[in-house]
Amino acid sequence: MVRDTFGAGRFAVVTGPNPTVFLDGSTAEPLLPEARAAWLAAQDSGWGDPLRLHRPGRLAAQALDQARALVAAAVGARPDEVVFTGSGPQTAAAAIDGLALGRRRIGRTMITSAIEHSAVLAATAAAGEPIRVAVDPVGRIDLADWTATVSRPEVAAAVLQVANHEVGTLQPYAEAAEACRAAGVPLVLDATAALGRIELRDAGPWSILIGSAAAFGGPASVGFMIIRRGTRWRTPYPVDDYQDGRWPGPPDVPAIVAATVALRTWLDQPELGVRQHELINRLRAEVATLITDVDVAGDPERRVPHLLTFSVLYVDGETLTLELDRAGLAVASGSACSASAETPSHVLAAMGALTHGNLRIGLTRASTEADVDRLITALPPIVAGIRARLDAP
């Protein structure tokens, strides 16, 4: 249903009931209640210009200081190394472009794994000459191959995920960072799928760490770019006096406060990750048992707790997603980097896994065992029905 919000046809929004069970938290977690409350409260006390000396400005500056301190503590950095940015793709591009500028005399080669987010792959291709390090069938790089690749001459920078955003597999990120340090190559560590989910205070000698608040229930407009002191990073865009000239424009303090409250919520409740890990373990086992011809992707153990991707043979992923939606279950299919369920996943392709008929499950903080029960109950008959229609003359 579409409703005209402001009259005269000027603006329309889609209204109607939300899906009963939301299991598409692989890209973004719904805004946490704690973050929403903090956002509203900060609208009253944190709206001022943090560069001004009057009381509203000082309150905003204090809120920013507290937010930087929390993010820094979460990743083992210094508060003055924390930059609040925009969306995840904007942040990735800024980190990569800034290193390309800072190291342009070194070379133009950009190293990534083959399964990085599409925004990273696009940014490294635009900034220089990309080399993609292959991954094994569970989505993990070979450390020896990574070490040899980053040790090549004229490498400007490397980028590696802590964990893959589709299958959840953890990379040997700390060891990969050590290899980069030994080669004198700065590493951008993409912690988007892992920040708040796993311990990152000892993630190795990375140069820049990036993340997005949307991934753990903060506003989608807030990203994080933590730039280690001494990193040869140059601003790839016009800047002003805000955030020490590292990101343009006055920061959205209420949104930043909401983002850091969301992060703190996860950090303060590690038992949520344990529960999610157990739920995904159950899903992995039940899907493989209850449905024939299923390919479950990713490492079953060395992974972030909330993600699962599997492919069902002889079933179209878009059809399967729509049938589950009709049953009140919101899941994803296709590439996590695309709005279209028909776009094959470059991640699964690089792993040598099935790229069609796949479903991607992302548990949220609110996901329960009852939600998993509902998916397990609904999925087998829906798959059987789709296959039966395909077999019908």
C-alpha positions as CSV (number, residue, x, y, z in Angstrom):
1,M,0.0,0.0,0.0
2,V,1.3,3.5,-0.9
3,R,0.2,6.5,1.1
4,D,0.7,10.2,0.3
5,T,2.4,11.4,3.4
6,F,2.3,15.2,2.9
7,G,-0.6,15.6,0.5
8,A,-0.7,16.9,-3.1
9,G,1.3,14.0,-4.3
10,R,4.6,15.5,-3.1
11,F,5.9,12.5,-1.3
12,A,4.8,8.9,-0.9
13,V,5.9,6.1,1.3
14,V,5.1,2.4,1.4
15,T,3.1,1.4,4.4
16,G,1.9,-1.9,5.6
17,P,2.9,-4.6,8.1
18,N,6.6,-5.5,8.4
19,P,7.6,-9.1,7.8
20,T,6.9,-11.2,10.9
21,V,10.4,-12.6,11.0
22,F,13.3,-10.5,9.7
23,L,16.3,-12.7,8.9
24,D,18.2,-10.4,6.5
25,G,20.6,-8.9,8.9
26,S,23.6,-9.7,6.7
27,T,23.7,-6.2,5.3
28,A,22.1,-4.1,8.0
29,E,20.7,-4.7,11.5
30,P,17.4,-2.9,12.2
31,L,18.0,0.2,14.4
32,L,18.4,-1.0,18.0
33,P,15.9,0.5,20.5
34,E,18.8,1.7,22.6
35,A,20.3,3.5,19.6
36,R,16.9,5.1,18.7
37,A,16.5,6.4,22.3
38,A,20.1,7.8,22.3
39,W,19.5,9.4,18.9
40,L,16.4,11.2,20.1
41,A,18.1,12.3,23.4
42,A,21.1,13.6,21.5
43,Q,18.8,15.7,19.3
44,D,18.2,17.8,22.4
45,S,21.7,18.1,23.8
46,G,24.1,17.2,20.9
47,W,22.9,19.3,18.0
48,G,25.4,22.1,18.4
49,D,28.5,22.8,16.3
50,P,31.4,21.0,18.0
51,L,33.9,23.7,16.9
52,R,32.0,26.4,18.8
53,L,32.8,27.4,22.4
54,H,29.3,28.0,23.5
55,R,27.5,25.4,25.6
56,P,25.7,23.6,22.8
57,G,29.0,23.4,20.9
58,R,30.8,22.1,24.0
59,L,28.1,19.5,24.6
60,A,28.4,18.3,21.0
61,A,32.2,18.1,21.3
62,Q,32.0,16.1,24.5
63,A,29.6,13.7,22.9
64,L,32.0,13.2,20.0
65,D,34.9,12.7,22.4
66,Q,33.0,10.0,24.2
67,A,32.0,8.3,21.0
68,R,35.6,8.3,19.7
69,A,36.8,6.8,23.0
70,L,34.3,4.0,22.8
71,V,35.2,3.1,19.2
72,A,38.9,3.3,19.9
73,A,38.6,1.0,22.9
74,A,36.7,-1.5,20.8
75,V,39.5,-1.9,18.3
76,G,42.6,-1.2,20.4
77,A,43.2,2.3,18.9
78,R,43.7,5.8,20.1
79,P,40.6,8.2,20.2
80,D,42.4,10.7,18.0
81,E,42.7,8.1,15.3
82,V,38.9,7.7,15.0
83,V,37.1,9.4,12.1
84,F,33.4,9.3,11.7
85,T,32.4,9.0,8.1
86,G,29.4,8.2,5.9
87,S,28.1,5.0,4.5
88,G,30.1,1.8,4.3
89,P,30.9,2.2,0.6
90,Q,31.9,5.8,1.1
91,T,34.2,4.8,3.9
92,A,35.9,2.0,1.9
93,A,36.5,4.4,-1.0
94,A,38.0,7.1,1.2
95,A,40.3,4.6,2.9
96,I,41.6,3.2,-0.4
97,D,41.8,6.5,-2.3
98,G,43.6,8.1,0.6
99,L,46.3,5.4,0.6
100,A,46.6,5.5,-3.1
101,L,47.3,9.3,-2.9
102,G,49.7,8.9,0.1
103,R,51.7,6.1,-1.6
104,R,51.5,7.1,-5.2
105,R,55.3,7.3,-5.4
106,I,55.5,3.7,-4.3
107,G,53.2,2.2,-6.9
108,R,49.6,1.6,-8.0
109,T,49.1,-2.1,-7.2
110,M,46.2,-2.8,-4.9
111,I,45.9,-6.3,-3.2
112,T,42.6,-7.7,-2.0
113,S,41.0,-11.1,-1.6
114,A,38.7,-12.2,-4.4
115,I,35.7,-12.1,-2.1
116,E,35.8,-8.5,-0.8
117,H,32.7,-6.3,-0.8
118,S,31.9,-5.0,-4.3
119,A,32.6,-1.4,-3.1
120,V,36.1,-2.4,-2.2
121,L,36.7,-4.2,-5.5
122,A,35.4,-1.2,-7.4
123,A,37.5,1.3,-5.3
124,T,40.7,-0.6,-5.7
125,A,40.1,-1.0,-9.5
126,A,39.6,2.8,-9.7
127,A,42.5,3.7,-7.5
128,G,45.2,1.5,-9.2
129,E,45.9,-1.9,-10.6
130,P,44.1,-4.6,-8.6
131,I,45.3,-8.1,-7.8
132,R,42.8,-10.5,-6.3
133,V,44.1,-13.3,-4.1
134,A,42.1,-16.5,-4.5
135,V,40.3,-18.2,-1.7
136,D,39.7,-21.8,-0.8
137,P,36.2,-23.5,-0.9
138,V,35.3,-22.1,2.5
139,G,36.3,-18.6,1.5
140,R,39.7,-18.2,3.2
141,I,42.8,-16.9,1.7
142,D,46.0,-18.9,1.7
143,L,48.4,-17.0,3.9
144,A,51.5,-18.0,2.0
145,D,49.9,-16.8,-1.2
146,W,48.8,-13.5,0.5
147,T,52.3,-13.0,1.9
148,A,53.9,-13.5,-1.5
149,T,51.4,-11.2,-3.2
150,V,51.8,-8.3,-0.8
151,S,55.6,-8.6,-1.0
152,R,55.6,-7.8,-4.7
153,P,57.2,-4.5,-5.7
154,E,55.1,-1.3,-6.2
155,V,52.3,-2.4,-3.9
156,A,50.5,0.7,-2.7
157,A,48.0,-1.0,-0.3
158,A,46.1,-4.1,0.6
159,V,42.5,-4.6,1.8
160,L,41.2,-7.6,3.6
161,Q,37.9,-8.4,5.4
162,V,37.9,-9.6,8.9
163,A,35.0,-11.8,7.9
164,N,33.1,-12.2,4.7
165,H,29.8,-10.4,4.5
166,E,27.9,-13.3,2.8
167,V,29.3,-16.6,4.2
168,G,30.8,-15.3,7.5
169,T,34.2,-17.0,7.2
170,L,36.9,-15.4,9.2
171,Q,40.2,-14.6,7.4
172,P,43.6,-15.0,9.1
173,Y,43.5,-11.2,9.4
174,A,46.0,-10.8,12.2
175,E,48.6,-12.9,10.4
176,A,47.8,-11.1,7.1
177,A,48.4,-7.8,8.8
178,E,51.8,-9.0,10.0
179,A,52.7,-10.0,6.5
180,C,51.8,-6.6,5.3
181,R,53.9,-4.9,8.0
182,A,56.8,-7.1,7.1
183,A,56.4,-6.0,3.4
184,G,56.0,-2.4,4.3
185,V,52.5,-2.3,2.9
186,P,49.6,-0.6,4.6
187,L,46.5,-2.7,5.2
188,V,42.9,-1.6,5.2
189,L,41.1,-4.0,7.5
190,D,37.4,-4.2,6.7
191,A,35.7,-5.0,10.0
192,T,32.1,-4.3,8.8
193,A,30.8,-7.8,9.3
194,A,32.7,-8.3,12.6
195,L,32.8,-5.1,14.6
196,G,30.8,-5.6,17.8
197,R,30.5,-9.4,17.0
198,I,34.1,-10.6,17.8
199,E,37.1,-9.4,19.8
200,L,39.1,-6.9,17.6
201,R,41.4,-5.2,20.1
202,D,44.3,-7.4,19.0
203,A,43.6,-7.7,15.3
204,G,47.2,-7.2,14.2
205,P,49.2,-4.2,12.8
206,W,46.6,-2.9,10.4
207,S,46.9,0.7,9.1
208,I,43.3,1.6,8.6
209,L,40.2,-0.2,10.0
210,I,36.8,0.5,8.5
211,G,33.2,-0.4,9.6
212,S,29.6,0.7,9.3
213,A,27.1,1.3,12.1
214,A,24.3,-0.2,10.1
215,A,25.8,-3.7,10.4
216,F,25.2,-3.7,14.2
217,G,22.0,-1.7,14.5
218,G,23.2,1.9,14.3
219,P,22.2,4.5,11.7
220,A,23.2,3.6,8.1
221,S,24.6,7.1,7.7
222,V,27.5,6.6,10.1
223,G,30.7,4.8,9.2
224,F,34.1,4.4,11.0
225,M,37.6,4.9,9.6
226,I,40.3,4.5,12.2
227,I,43.6,5.7,10.8
228,R,46.7,4.6,12.7
229,R,49.2,7.4,13.4
230,G,52.0,7.4,10.9
231,T,49.9,5.9,8.1
232,R,50.6,7.7,4.7
233,W,47.0,8.5,4.0
234,R,46.0,11.8,2.2
235,T,42.5,13.2,2.0
236,P,41.1,12.3,-1.4
237,Y,38.4,15.1,-1.2
238,P,38.1,18.7,-0.2
239,V,38.0,19.1,3.6
240,D,37.5,21.8,6.2
241,D,38.3,22.1,9.9
242,Y,36.1,19.3,11.1
243,Q,37.6,16.1,12.4
244,D,41.1,17.4,11.9
245,G,40.6,17.8,8.2
246,R,40.0,14.1,7.6
247,W,36.2,14.1,6.7
248,P,34.4,17.1,5.3
249,G,31.5,18.9,7.0
250,P,30.1,19.1,10.5
251,P,29.5,15.6,12.0
252,D,26.0,14.4,12.6
253,V,26.5,14.1,16.4
254,P,23.1,12.6,17.3
255,A,23.6,9.8,14.6
256,I,27.1,9.2,15.8
257,V,25.9,8.9,19.4
258,A,23.3,6.4,18.3
259,A,25.9,4.4,16.4
260,T,28.2,4.2,19.4
261,V,25.4,3.2,21.7
262,A,24.5,0.4,19.3
263,L,28.1,-0.7,19.3
264,R,28.3,-0.6,23.1
265,T,25.1,-2.7,23.3
266,W,26.8,-5.5,21.5
267,L,30.1,-5.1,23.3
268,D,28.3,-5.3,26.7
269,Q,26.4,-8.4,25.8
270,P,28.7,-11.0,24.4
271,E,26.2,-13.7,25.2
272,L,24.2,-12.5,22.2
273,G,26.9,-13.7,19.9
274,V,27.1,-17.1,21.6
275,R,23.3,-17.5,21.1
276,Q,23.6,-16.5,17.5
277,H,26.4,-19.0,16.9
278,E,24.3,-21.8,18.3
279,L,21.3,-20.8,16.2
280,I,23.4,-20.8,13.0
281,N,24.9,-24.1,13.9
282,R,21.4,-25.5,14.2
283,L,20.3,-24.0,10.9
284,R,23.4,-25.4,9.1
285,A,22.6,-28.9,10.4
286,E,18.8,-28.8,9.9
287,V,19.0,-27.4,6.3
288,A,21.4,-30.1,5.2
289,T,19.3,-32.8,6.8
290,L,15.8,-31.7,5.8
291,I,16.4,-30.6,2.2
292,T,18.1,-32.7,-0.5
293,D,20.8,-31.3,-2.8
294,V,21.9,-28.3,-0.6
295,D,25.3,-26.7,-0.6
296,V,26.1,-25.0,2.7
297,A,28.8,-22.3,2.2
298,G,31.5,-21.0,4.4
299,D,33.5,-22.3,7.4
300,P,31.3,-24.0,10.0
301,E,33.4,-22.9,12.9
302,R,35.8,-20.0,12.1
303,R,33.1,-17.5,11.3
304,V,31.2,-14.6,12.7
305,P,28.2,-15.8,14.7
306,H,25.2,-14.4,12.7
307,L,25.6,-15.3,9.0
308,L,24.7,-18.3,6.9
309,T,24.5,-18.8,3.2
310,F,23.4,-22.0,1.4
311,S,22.3,-22.9,-2.1
312,V,19.4,-25.2,-3.1
313,L,19.7,-27.0,-6.4
314,Y,16.9,-26.9,-8.9
315,V,15.4,-23.8,-7.3
316,D,15.5,-20.2,-8.4
317,G,16.8,-17.9,-5.6
318,E,14.4,-15.1,-6.3
319,T,11.4,-17.4,-6.4
320,L,12.5,-19.0,-3.1
321,T,12.9,-15.6,-1.5
322,L,9.5,-14.4,-2.6
323,E,7.8,-17.6,-1.4
324,L,9.4,-17.2,2.0
325,D,8.3,-13.6,2.1
326,R,4.7,-14.7,1.5
327,A,5.2,-17.0,4.5
328,G,6.3,-14.0,6.6
329,L,10.0,-14.7,6.5
330,A,12.4,-12.0,5.2
331,V,15.7,-13.4,3.8
332,A,18.1,-12.5,1.1
333,S,19.3,-14.1,-2.1
334,G,22.0,-13.4,-4.7
335,S,24.9,-11.0,-4.1
336,A,25.0,-9.2,-0.8
337,C,26.3,-6.2,-2.8
338,S,23.3,-5.9,-5.1
339,A,19.7,-4.9,-4.7
340,S,18.7,-7.6,-7.2
341,A,18.2,-11.2,-6.1
342,E,19.1,-12.2,-9.7
343,T,22.7,-10.9,-9.4
344,P,24.9,-13.9,-8.9
345,S,27.2,-13.7,-5.9
346,H,30.9,-13.1,-6.8
347,V,31.8,-14.4,-3.4
348,L,30.2,-17.8,-4.0
349,A,31.7,-17.9,-7.5
350,A,35.2,-17.2,-6.2
351,M,34.8,-20.0,-3.7
352,G,33.7,-22.5,-6.4
353,A,30.3,-22.8,-4.7
354,L,26.8,-22.8,-6.4
355,T,25.8,-19.3,-7.3
356,H,22.1,-19.9,-8.0
357,G,19.2,-20.8,-5.7
358,N,21.1,-19.4,-2.7
359,L,19.6,-18.0,0.5
360,R,21.5,-15.8,2.9
361,I,20.5,-15.6,6.5
362,G,21.6,-12.8,8.8
363,L,20.4,-13.1,12.4
364,T,19.7,-9.8,14.2
365,R,19.9,-9.0,17.9
366,A,16.1,-9.8,18.2
367,S,16.3,-13.2,16.4
368,T,15.0,-16.0,18.6
369,E,15.0,-19.8,18.5
370,A,11.3,-19.5,17.5
371,D,12.3,-17.5,14.4
372,V,14.7,-20.3,13.4
373,D,12.0,-22.9,14.1
374,R,9.7,-21.1,11.8
375,L,12.2,-20.9,9.0
376,I,13.1,-24.6,9.4
377,T,9.4,-25.5,9.3
378,A,8.6,-23.4,6.3
379,L,11.6,-24.0,4.1
380,P,11.3,-27.7,3.2
381,P,7.7,-27.6,1.8
382,I,8.4,-24.4,0.0
383,V,11.4,-25.9,-1.7
384,A,9.5,-29.1,-2.5
385,G,6.6,-27.1,-4.0
386,I,9.0,-25.0,-6.3
387,R,10.7,-28.2,-7.4
388,A,7.4,-29.9,-8.1
389,R,6.3,-27.0,-10.3
390,L,9.6,-27.2,-12.3
391,D,9.1,-31.0,-12.8
392,A,5.4,-30.6,-13.9
393,P,4.8,-31.2,-17.6
